[in-house]
Amino acid sequence: MTSLLPHHQPHCLGCGPANASGLGIEFVRDGDGIRGVLSLDRRHEGAPGLAHGGAVAAILDEAAGTALLPLRLPAVTAQLNVSFAQPVPLGRELTVRSRLDRRDGRKLHISAVLELDGRVAARAEALFVEVAAEHFHAHGAAPGDLPALGI
């Protein structure tokens, strides 16, 4: 049985179980990366019946950041380059995968792909920057807010 990765905080837009408007992605380890399954609904709509591009980008950003959880690397998004390959319909099962491709000091290069029926719907190349716990606390996190990151 594959175990779920922990949510890094309960109100996270991407994975937080306490966020009623969130994406609700649950991630598991998958080889050298992570994988999540989700579907989008009318809260995530752009054009009629289709996911908003911002929702698709949020999925890829969340997956990229979550790829760092097993490594216990607290980091923030510095750059996210998204390529859209096909429309993403609402109500369909989507799979998102991501992995850390390389590390250059504090710079973490991550790739992510969103799939619909086994075909690429969107992909992203992300640059995250590793930060200390003080970064989160200086910008509003309370002590104990980020247990999954180990900080």
Buried (B, 14 or more C-beta within 10 A) or exposed (E): EEEEBBBBBEEBBBBBEEBEEBBBBEBEBBEEBBBBBBBBEEEBBBEEEBBBBEBBBBBBBBBBBBBBBBEEBBBEBEEBEBEBBEBBBBEEEBBBBBBBBEBEEEBBBBBBBBBBEEEEBBBBBBBBBBBEBEBBBEEEBEEEBBEBBEB
